Amino acid sequence: MKKTLIPLLFLFSVTIAQAQNYNLIIGTYTNKGNSEGIYVYDYNTITAETKLKSTTKTINPSYLAISKDKKFIYSVNEDGKNSTISSFSFNSQSGNLSFLDKKDSEGADPCFITTNGNQILVANYSGGSLATFYTDIQGKFLKPKQVLQHTGKSIDTKRQLSAHVHQVQLTPDKSYLVATDLGEDQIYIYKIAKTHARELTLKSVIKTNAGSGPRHLAFTPNGKFAYLAHEFTGTITTFSYAKGDLHKLQEINTVAKDFDGKIDGADIHVTPDGKFLYETNRGDSNSISLFAIATDGTLTFIETVSTLGKGPRNFSIDPSGDFLLVAHQYTNDVVIFKRDKTTGKLIDSGIRISVGTPVCLLFSK
């Protein structure tokens, strides 16, 4: 009896030790009337079960970023010409956010925000600009700022009549900033100065296929490769990366060649182990595609599966790597998939989070 009991107790203690709880922070659109703002959930990495910890009212926090020390959360407030960015103090234990400051985003409809120390970088979609701000030690915005305006257009007469900056992404070496411009079909690479203000200066511009709509870029953990998701065509472009230079290696489709519906590519991420890549498509597809990453960075298609909802926007692999969560803008839920780390394949866990118009998922301790 004792010989059987000891291994069972050991297994139980190991399982408990491995269980970790994280904060799952969800940004939403509030203009549909079914959401109040930012939601924080307690998330268990063993079961993928969640429990609501806090709700913070703010206008259209469609994208979020968290400071390196986890003390502050920064949000865009996507509201046309009245758009702002906001800062909140964050209590990781209670999950509570406390409003600190708000500032004009320096462009209409900011859709992406990221941090570089106390430097806050924002992509203004409708405004066609990117802006940098700075914060003090209390998380409040300082007066200095830099605004870089894009002015071009491309061939789509409905969606590309002007510049639309969709993402601002730091390179893995933190020396450059990459801005994808969906309206211009271009990628801008900016050098980040080593001065205290870390000003941005243009290094180079890369043209993408006309009418493709470059949206989001993701780097491999080793920093050697980058993958660009195109919104209009659903294709992914593979690049090698080194010292601020992107060189095209491959272009690959995410839907079948005979697919004749609207594609509407959305989000793209590389797994923490660098072995796989996922990309979501909205429109009539509502799917997520899986690719294997070779040692030379090229992609091999594995499968495409339904995201089991409508309007998959941002998705996130949880800190354990065992689950993948997809935010559905139009079915008002987050679908949680169980993920096979060996094959990368996804199966429905059956677990859902019901939340109004979710569009951004962020994990933090």
DAPE-V437598 format. One record per pair of residues at least 24 apart in sequence whose C-alpha atoms are under 10 Angstrom apart, sorted by sequence separation. I is the first residue (numbers start at 0). J is the second residue. D is the distance in whole Angstrom. If there is no record, write none. Layout:
I&J&D + I&J&D
//
This chain:
19&43&6 + 20&44&6 + 34&58&10 + 35&59&9 + 36&60&6 + 37&61&9 + 58&82&9 + 59&83&10 + 60&84&9 + 65&89&9 + 72&96&8 + 80&104&9 + 81&105&10 + 82&106&7 + 83&107&9 + 104&128&10 + 105&129&8 + 106&130&8 + 117&141&10 + 120&144&10 + 126&150&10 + 127&151&9 + 158&182&7 + 159&183&7 + 175&199&8 + 176&200&10 + 183&207&9 + 184&208&7 + 185&209&9 + 208&232&10 + 211&235&10 + 224&248&9 + 226&250&9 + 228&252&10 + 253&277&10 + 259&283&9 + 260&284&7 + 261&285&10 + 262&286&9 + 274&298&10 + 275&299&9 + 276&300&9 + 279&303&9 + 285&309&6 + 286&310&9 + 287&311&8 + 308&332&8 + 321&345&10 + 322&346&9 + 323&347&10 + 330&354&9 + 331&355&5 + 332&356&7 + 333&357&7 + 18&43&7 + 19&44&6 + 20&45&9 + 34&59&9 + 35&60&10 + 36&61&9 + 37&62&10 + 58&83&9 + 60&85&9 + 71&96&8 + 72&97&9 + 73&98&10 + 76&101&9 + 80&105&9 + 81&106&9 + 82&107&6 + 83&108&8 + 84&109&8 + 104&129&9 + 105&130&7 + 119&144&10 + 120&145&10 + 121&146&10 + 122&147&10 + 123&148&10 + 157&182&10 + 158&183&10 + 159&184&8 + 175&200&9 + 176&201&9 + 179&204&10 + 184&209&6 + 228&253&9 + 253&278&8 + 258&283&10 + 259&284&10 + 275&300&10 + 277&302&10 + 278&303&9 + 279&304&10 + 280&305&10 + 281&306&9 + 284&309&9 + 285&310&6 + 286&311&8 + 307&332&10 + 308&333&8 + 322&347&10 + 323&348&10 + 330&355&8 + 331&356&5 + 332&357&7 + 333&358&9 + 18&44&6 + 19&45&7 + 23&49&8 + 37&63&9 + 58&84&10 + 70&96&10 + 71&97&9 + 72&98&9 + 73&99&10 + 75&101&10 + 76&102&10 + 80&106&7 + 81&107&7 + 82&108&6 + 83&109&8 + 104&130&7 + 105&131&9 + 118&144&9 + 120&146&10 + 175&201&10 + 176&202&10 + 177&203&10 + 178&204&10 + 179&205&10 + 180&206&10 + 181&207&10 + 183&209&8 + 184&210&7 + 185&211&10 + 253&279&9 + 254&280&9 + 258&284&9 + 275&301&10 + 277&303&9 + 279&305&10 + 280&306&9 + 283&309&9 + 284&310&9 + 285&311&6 + 307&333&10 + 308&334&8 + 322&348&9 + 324&350&10 + 325&351&10 + 326&352&9 + 327&353&10 + 328&354&9 + 329&355&9 + 330&356&7 + 331&357&6 + 332&358&10 + 17&44&9 + 18&45&6 + 19&46&10 + 20&47&9 + 22&49&9 + 23&50&10 + 24&51&10 + 29&56&9 + 58&85&10 + 71&98&10 + 72&99&10 + 73&100&10 + 74&101&9 + 75&102&10 + 76&103&9 + 77&104&9 + 79&106&8 + 80&107&5 + 81&108&8 + 82&109&7 + 104&131&9 + 155&182&8 + 175&202&9 + 177&204&10 + 180&207&10 + 183&210&9 + 184&211&7 + 185&212&8 + 186&213&8 + 253&280&8 + 279&306&8 + 281&308&10 + 282&309&8 + 283&310&9 + 284&311&10 + 285&312&10 + 287&314&10 + 306&333&10 + 307&334&7 + 324&351&9 + 327&354&9 + 328&355&8 + 329&356&6 + 330&357&9 + 331&358&9 + 333&360&9 + 17&45&8 + 18&46&9 + 20&48&10 + 21&49&10 + 22&50&10 + 23&51&9 + 24&52&10 + 29&57&8 + 30&58&8 + 31&59&10 + 57&85&9 + 71&99&9 + 73&101&10 + 75&103&10 + 76&104&8 + 79&107&5 + 80&108&7 + 84&112&9 + 104&132&9 + 152&180&9 + 153&181&9 + 154&182&9 + 155&183&10 + 179&207&10 + 182&210&9 + 183&211&10 + 184&212&5 + 185&213&7 + 186&214&10 + 208&236&10 + 233&261&9 + 234&262&10 + 281&309&7 + 282&310&7 + 306&334&7 + 307&335&10 + 324&352&10 + 326&354&9 + 327&355&9 + 328&356&4 + 329&357&8 + 20&49&9 + 22&51&10 + 23&52&10 + 24&53&10 + 25&54&10 + 28&57&10 + 29&58&6 + 30&59&7 + 75&104&8 + 77&106&10 + 78&107&7 + 79&108&5 + 151&180&9 + 152&181&9 + 153&182&6 + 154&183&9 + 181&210&9 + 182&211&9 + 183&212&8 + 184&213&6 + 185&214&10 + 207&236&9 + 232&261&9 + 233&262&6 + 235&264&9 + 280&309&10 + 281&310&5 + 282&311&9 + 306&335&9 + 307&336&10 + 327&356&7 + 328&357&5 + 329&358&10 + 15&45&9 + 22&52&9 + 24&54&10 + 27&57&10 + 28&58&7 + 29&59&5 + 77&107&7 + 78&108&6 + 79&109&9 + 102&132&9 + 152&182&6 + 153&183&5 + 154&184&9 + 181&211&8 + 182&212&7 + 183&213&9 + 184&214&9 + 186&216&10 + 231&261&8 + 232&262&7 + 233&263&6 + 234&264&8 + 254&284&8 + 280&310&8 + 281&311&6 + 306&336&9 + 326&356&8 + 327&357&6 + 328&358&6 + 14&45&9 + 26&57&10 + 27&58&9 + 28&59&4 + 29&60&8 + 76&107&10 + 77&108&5 + 78&109&8 + 149&180&8 + 151&182&7 + 152&183&4 + 153&184&6 + 181&212&4 + 182&213&8 + 231&262&7 + 232&263&7 + 233&264&5 + 279&310&9 + 280&311&7 + 281&312&7 + 326&357&5 + 327&358&7 + 328&359&9 + 27&59&6 + 28&60&6 + 29&61&9 + 55&87&10 + 76&108&8 + 77&109&5 + 150&182&9 + 151&183&6 + 152&184&8 + 153&185&9 + 180&212&7 + 181&213&5 + 182&214&10 + 230&262&8 + 231&263&5 + 232&264&7 + 233&265&8 + 235&267&9 + 254&286&9 + 279&311&7 + 280&312&8 + 325&357&9 + 326&358&6 + 327&359&10 + 26&59&8 + 27&60&6 + 28&61&6 + 75&108&8 + 76&109&7 + 77&110&7 + 149&182&10 + 150&183&8 + 151&184&9 + 152&185&9 + 179&212&9 + 180&213&6 + 181&214&6 + 229&262&10 + 230&263&5 + 231&264&6 + 253&286&9 + 254&287&9 + 279&312&7 + 325&358&9 + 326&359&7 + 26&60&5 + 27&61&5 + 28&62&9 + 75&109&6 + 76&110&8 + 77&111&10 + 100&134&10 + 127&161&7 + 128&162&8 + 129&163&10 + 149&183&9 + 151&185&9 + 179&213&6 + 180&214&7 + 181&215&9 + 229&263&8 + 230&264&4 + 231&265&9 + 253&287&8 + 254&288&8 + 278&312&10 + 279&313&8 + 325&359&9 + 326&360&7 + 25&60&9 + 26&61&5 + 27&62&8 + 74&109&9 + 75&110&7 + 84&119&10 + 126&161&9 + 127&162&5 + 128&163&7 + 129&164&7 + 178&213&10 + 179&214&6 + 180&215&9 + 229&264&6 + 230&265&6 + 253&288&6 + 278&313&10 + 279&314&8 + 325&360&8 + 25&61&9 + 26&62&6 + 27&63&10 + 74&110&10 + 75&111&7 + 125&161&8 + 126&162&7 + 127&163&4 + 128&164&6 + 129&165&9 + 178&214&9 + 179&215&7 + 228&264&7 + 229&265&8 + 230&266&9 + 252&288&10 + 253&289&9 + 278&314&9 + 324&360&8 + 25&62&9 + 26&63&6 + 37&74&9 + 74&111&9 + 75&112&7 + 84&121&9 + 100&137&10 + 102&139&9 + 124&161&10 + 125&162&8 + 126&163&7 + 127&164&5 + 128&165&9 + 129&166&9 + 130&167&10 + 178&215&9 + 179&216&8 + 228&265&7 + 229&266&9 + 253&290&9 + 277&314&9 + 25&63&8 + 26&64&10 + 74&112&7 + 99&137&8 + 100&138&8 + 101&139&8 + 102&140&7 + 124&162&8 + 125&163&6 + 126&164&8 + 127&165&8 + 129&167&8 + 149&187&10 + 178&216&9 + 228&266&7 + 229&267&10 + 277&315&10 + 287&325&9 + 24&63&8 + 55&94&10 + 73&112&8 + 74&113&9 + 99&138&7 + 100&139&5 + 101&140&8 + 102&141&9 + 105&144&9 + 123&162&10 + 124&163&4 + 125&164&8 + 177&216&8 + 205&244&10 + 227&266&10 + 228&267&6 + 251&290&10 + 277&316&10 + 306&345&10 + 24&64&10 + 36&76&10 + 52&92&9 + 53&93&8 + 54&94&9 + 55&95&8 + 56&96&10 + 73&113&8 + 98&138&10 + 99&139&6 + 100&140&7 + 102&142&10 + 105&145&9 + 106&146&9 + 123&163&7 + 124&164&5 + 125&165&9 + 203&243&9 + 205&245&8 + 207&247&10 + 227&267&8 + 228&268&10 + 304&344&9 + 305&345&10 + 307&347&9 + 24&65&10 + 52&93&7 + 53&94&6 + 54&95&8 + 55&96&6 + 57&98&9 + 73&114&9 + 82&123&9 + 98&139&10 + 99&140&9 + 105&146&7 + 122&163&9 + 123&164&6 + 124&165&6 + 186&227&10 + 202&243&8 + 203&244&8 + 204&245&10 + 205&246&9 + 226&267&8 + 227&268&10 + 301&342&9 + 302&343&10 + 303&344&9 + 304&345&8 + 306&347&9 + 52&94&6 + 53&95&6 + 54&96&8 + 55&97&8 + 56&98&9 + 72&114&10 + 104&146&10 + 105&147&10 + 106&148&9 + 122&164&5 + 123&165&7 + 124&166&9 + 202&244&9 + 203&245&10 + 205&247&10 + 226&268&8 + 285&327&9 + 301&343&9 + 302&344&8 + 303&345&10 + 304&346&9 + 305&347&10 + 51&94&9 + 52&95&7 + 53&96&8 + 55&98&9 + 105&148&10 + 121&164&9 + 122&165&6 + 123&166&8 + 225&268&10 + 226&269&9 + 235&278&9 + 301&344&8 + 302&345&10 + 317&360&10 + 79&123&10 + 82&126&10 + 121&165&9 + 122&166&6 + 123&167&10 + 225&269&9 + 234&278&10 + 313&357&9 + 314&358&8 + 315&359&9 + 316&360&9 + 317&361&9 + 318&362&7 + 79&124&10 + 80&125&9 + 121&166&8 + 122&167&6 + 184&229&9 + 233&278&9 + 265&310&9 + 266&311&8 + 267&312&10 + 268&313&10 + 270&315&10 + 271&316&9 + 312&357&8 + 313&358&6 + 314&359&7 + 315&360&6 + 316&361&10 + 317&362&7 + 318&363&9 + 73&119&8 + 75&121&8 + 77&123&9 + 79&125&8 + 80&126&8 + 120&166&10 + 121&167&7 + 122&168&10 + 233&279&9 + 234&280&10 + 251&297&9 + 254&300&10 + 265&311&7 + 266&312&6 + 267&313&8 + 268&314&8 + 269&315&10 + 270&316&7 + 271&317&10 + 277&323&10 + 279&325&9 + 281&327&9 + 310&356&10 + 311&357&9 + 312&358&5 + 313&359&5 + 314&360&6 + 315&361&7 + 316&362&9 + 317&363&10 + 318&364&10 + 29&76&10 + 30&77&10 + 61&108&10 + 62&109&8 + 63&110&9 + 64&111&9 + 65&112&10 + 66&113&9 + 67&114&8 + 74&121&10 + 75&122&9 + 77&124&9 + 79&126&9 + 120&167&7 + 121&168&10 + 165&212&10 + 166&213&9 + 168&215&9 + 170&217&9 + 171&218&7 + 233&280&7 + 248&295&9 + 249&296&9 + 250&297&9 + 251&298&8 + 253&300&8 + 263&310&9 + 264&311&9 + 265&312&6 + 266&313&5 + 267&314&8 + 268&315&8 + 269&316&9 + 271&318&9 + 281&328&10 + 310&357&10 + 311&358&8 + 312&359&7 + 313&360&6 + 314&361&9 + 315&362&8 + 24&72&10 + 26&74&8 + 28&76&9 + 29&77&10 + 30&78&9 + 61&109&8 + 62&110&6 + 63&111&7 + 64&112&6 + 65&113&8 + 66&114&7 + 67&115&9 + 68&116&9 + 75&123&9 + 77&125&10 + 84&132&10 + 86&134&9 + 120&168&9 + 165&213&8 + 166&214&7 + 167&215&9 + 168&216&7 + 169&217&10 + 170&218&8 + 171&219&9 + 179&227&9 + 181&229&8 + 232&280&10 + 233&281&9 + 248&296&8 + 249&297&7 + 250&298&9 + 251&299&9 + 252&300&9 + 254&302&10 + 255&303&9 + 263&311&10 + 264&312&9 + 265&313&7 + 266&314&7 + 267&315&9 + 268&316&8 + 271&319&10 + 272&320&9 + 310&358&9 + 312&360&9 + 313&361&9 + 26&75&9 + 27&76&10 + 28&77&8 + 59&108&10 + 60&109&10 + 61&110&6 + 62&111&5 + 63&112&6 + 64&113&5 + 65&114&7 + 66&115&8 + 67&116&7 + 88&137&8 + 120&169&9 + 129&178&8 + 163&212&9 + 164&213&9 + 165&214&6 + 166&215&6 + 167&216&9 + 168&217&8 + 169&218&10 + 171&220&8 + 172&221&10 + 179&228&10 + 181&230&8 + 215&264&9 + 217&266&9 + 218&267&10 + 219&268&9 + 220&269&8 + 224&273&10 + 230&279&10 + 231&280&10 + 248&297&7 + 249&298&8 + 251&300&8 + 253&302&9 + 254&303&8 + 265&314&9 + 266&315&9 + 271&320&8 + 28&78&10 + 41&91&10 + 60&110&9 + 61&111&8 + 62&112&6 + 63&113&8 + 64&114&7 + 66&116&7 + 67&117&9 + 87&137&10 + 88&138&7 + 128&178&10 + 163&213&10 + 164&214&8 + 165&215&7 + 166&216&8 + 168&218&9 + 171&221&8 + 172&222&7 + 179&229&10 + 181&231&9 + 214&264&8 + 215&265&7 + 216&266&8 + 217&267&6 + 218&268&8 + 219&269&6 + 220&270&8 + 221&271&10 + 226&276&9 + 228&278&7 + 230&280&8 + 248&298&10 + 253&303&8 + 270&320&8 + 41&92&10 + 59&110&10 + 61&112&10 + 62&113&9 + 63&114&10 + 66&117&8 + 86&137&10 + 87&138&7 + 88&139&9 + 145&196&10 + 159&210&8 + 163&214&9 + 165&216&10 + 171&222&5 + 212&263&10 + 213&264&9 + 214&265&7 + 215&266&6 + 216&267&7 + 217&268&6 + 218&269&7 + 219&270&8 + 220&271&7 + 221&272&9 + 222&273&10 + 227&278&10 + 228&279&9 + 229&280&10 + 230&281&9 + 231&282&10 + 291&342&9 + 39&91&10 + 41&93&9 + 66&118&10 + 86&138&7 + 87&139&9 + 128&180&9 + 144&196&9 + 147&199&9 + 158&210&9 + 170&222&8 + 171&223&9 + 212&264&9 + 213&265&10 + 214&266&8 + 215&267&7 + 216&268&8 + 217&269&7 + 218&270&10 + 219&271&8 + 220&272&7 + 221&273&8 + 226&278&10 + 228&280&10 + 290&342&10 + 291&343&8 + 40&93&10 + 41&94&8 + 66&119&9 + 85&138&10 + 86&139&7 + 110&163&10 + 111&164&9 + 112&165&10 + 113&166&9 + 114&167&10 + 127&180&8 + 143&196&9 + 145&198&7 + 146&199&9 + 147&200&9 + 159&212&8 + 171&224&10 + 190&243&8 + 211&264&10 + 214&267&9 + 215&268&9 + 219&272&9 + 220&273&6 + 289&342&10 + 290&343&8 + 39&93&9 + 40&94&8 + 85&139&9 + 86&140&8 + 109&163&10 + 110&164&8 + 111&165&7 + 112&166&8 + 113&167&7 + 114&168&9 + 115&169&8 + 127&181&9 + 144&198&9 + 145&199&8 + 147&201&10 + 155&209&9 + 156&210&10 + 158&212&9 + 171&225&10 + 189&243&8 + 219&273&6 + 220&274&10 + 289&343&7 + 290&344&10 + 39&94&6 + 64&119&9 + 85&140&9 + 108&163&10 + 109&164&9 + 110&165&6 + 111&166&5 + 112&167&7 + 113&168&7 + 114&169&9 + 127&182&8 + 154&209&7 + 155&210&6 + 170&225&9 + 188&243&7 + 218&273&9 + 219&274&9 + 289&344&7 + 38&94&9 + 39&95&8 + 64&120&10 + 84&140&10 + 107&163&10 + 108&164&10 + 109&165&8 + 110&166&7 + 111&167&7 + 112&168&9 + 113&169&8 + 120&176&9 + 122&178&8 + 124&180&8 + 127&183&9 + 153&209&7 + 154&210&6 + 155&211&9 + 188&244&8 + 219&275&9 + 239&295&9 + 288&344&10 + 289&345&9 + 38&95&9 + 39&96&9 + 108&165&10 + 109&166&9 + 110&167&10 + 111&168&9 + 121&178&10 + 122&179&9 + 124&181&9 + 125&182&9 + 153&210&7 + 154&211&9 + 155&212&9 + 188&245&9 + 219&276&9 + 239&296&7 + 288&345&10 + 38&96&9 + 115&173&8 + 122&180&9 + 124&182&9 + 153&211&10 + 218&276&10 + 238&296&8 + 239&297&9 + 287&345&9 + 37&96&9 + 62&121&10 + 153&212&9 + 186&245&10 + 217&276&9 + 237&296&7 + 238&297&9 + 266&325&10 + 237&297&7 + 236&297&10 + 237&298&8 + 236&298&10 + 133&196&8 + 215&278&10 + 235&298&9 + 132&196&9 + 133&197&10 + 73&138&9 + 131&196&10 + 275&340&9 + 71&137&9 + 72&138&9 + 131&197&9 + 177&243&9 + 274&340&9 + 275&341&10 + 277&343&9 + 70&137&9 + 71&138&6 + 131&198&8 + 175&242&8 + 176&243&9 + 274&341&9 + 275&342&9 + 276&343&9 + 277&344&10 + 70&138&8 + 71&139&10 + 131&199&9 + 174&242&8 + 175&243&6 + 177&245&10 + 224&292&10 + 272&340&9 + 274&342&9 + 275&343&7 + 22&91&7 + 130&199&10 + 171&240&9 + 172&241&9 + 174&243&8 + 175&244&10 + 274&343&8 + 275&344&10 + 21&91&9 + 22&92&9 + 24&94&9 + 170&240&9 + 171&241&10 + 172&242&8 + 173&243&10 + 224&294&10 + 226&296&9 + 270&340&9 + 21&92&10 + 22&93&10 + 23&94&9 + 170&241&9 + 171&242&10 + 172&243&9 + 224&295&9 + 225&296&8 + 226&297&10 + 22&94&7 + 66&138&9 + 170&242&9 + 171&243&10 + 223&295&9 + 224&296&6 + 226&298&10 + 158&231&10 + 170&243&8 + 219&292&9 + 223&296&8 + 224&297&9 + 270&343&9 + 155&231&10 + 118&195&10 + 219&296&9 + 118&196&8 + 117&196&10 + 118&197&8 + 118&198&10 + 115&197&9 + 111&215&10 + 111&359&10 + 62&313&9 + 61&313&10 + 47&317&9 + 47&319&10 + 91&363&8 + 92&364&9 + 44&317&7 + 91&364&7 + 43&317&10 + 44&318&7 + 45&319&8 + 47&321&9 + 42&317&9 + 43&318&10 + 44&319&6 + 46&321&10 + 47&322&7 + 43&319&10 + 44&320&9 + 45&321&8 + 46&322&9 + 47&323&10 + 44&321&8 + 45&322&9 + 47&324&9 + 44&322&8 + 26&313&10 + 48&335&9 + 47&335&8 + 47&336&9 + 47&337&9 + 46&337&10 + 23&317&9 + 69&363&7 + 61&356&9 + 62&357&10 + 63&358&10 + 64&359&10 + 69&364&8 + 21&317&9 + 61&357&8 + 62&358&7 + 63&359&7 + 64&360&10 + 65&361&8 + 21&318&8 + 34&331&9 + 59&356&10 + 60&357&10 + 61&358&6 + 62&359&6 + 63&360&8 + 64&361&8 + 65&362&9 + 20&318&10 + 33&331&9 + 60&358&9 + 61&359&6 + 62&360&8 + 63&361&7 + 65&363&8 + 19&318&9 + 27&326&9 + 59&358&10 + 60&359&9 + 61&360&10 + 62&361&9 + 19&319&9 + 26&326&10 + 28&328&8 + 18&319&9 + 25&326&9 + 27&328&8 + 47&348&9 + 49&350&9 + 51&352&10 + 17&319&10 + 46&348&10 + 48&350&7 + 49&351&9 + 50&352&9 + 47&350&8 + 48&351&9 + 49&352&8 + 27&331&10 + 46&350&9 + 47&351&9 + 48&352&9 + 25&333&10 + 40&352&10 + 38&354&8 + 38&355&10 + 35&354&10 + 36&355&9 + 38&357&9 + 34&354&7 + 35&355&8 + 36&356&10 + 37&357&9 + 42&362&9 + 33&354&8 + 34&355&5 + 35&356&10 + 36&357&9 + 39&360&10 + 41&362&10 + 42&363&10 + 33&355&5 + 34&356&7 + 37&359&10 + 38&360&10 + 39&361&9 + 40&362&10 + 42&364&10 + 32&355&8 + 33&356&7 + 34&357&8 + 39&362&10 + 41&364&10 + 31&355&8 + 32&356&9 + 31&356&8 + 29&355&8 + 30&356&9 + 27&354&9 + 28&355&8 + 29&356&7 + 26&354&10 + 27&355&7 + 28&356&6 + 29&357&9 + 25&354&9 + 26&355&10 + 27&356&5 + 28&357&7 + 26&356&9 + 27&357&4 + 28&358&7 + 25&356&10 + 26&357&6 + 27&358&5 + 28&359&10 + 25&357&7 + 26&358&6 + 27&359&7 + 25&358&7 + 26&359&5 + 27&360&9 + 25&359&6 + 26&360&7 + 24&359&8 + 25&360&5 + 26&361&8 + 24&360&6 + 25&361&6 + 23&360&7 + 24&361&5 + 25&362&9 + 23&361&6 + 24&362&6 + 22&361&8 + 23&362&5 + 24&363&8 + 22&362&6 + 23&363&7 + 21&362&7 + 22&363&5 + 23&364&9 + 21&363&6 + 22&364&6 + 20&363&9 + 21&364&5 + 20&364&7 + 19&364&9
//
